[in-house]
């Protein structure tokens, strides 16, 4: 075998052992984000045109569903 092949095989073996040795942790997703029935905190935000919006300005008599989108265009 060529020295580069041996080096690649050793590196692959080390990376494989490291990946198998990592601990798997479970996350309780029930504690993430808002919960059903929780009260929405008051907020004051501006839209893309600079118009201010508050919780009271978007809530109607039947309530509203708010979706916040944050672009990931870094």
Secondary structure, DSSP 8 states (H G I E B T S, - for coil): --HHHHHHHHHHHHHHHHHHHS------GGGSS--TT------EEE-TT--EEEHHHH--TT------------
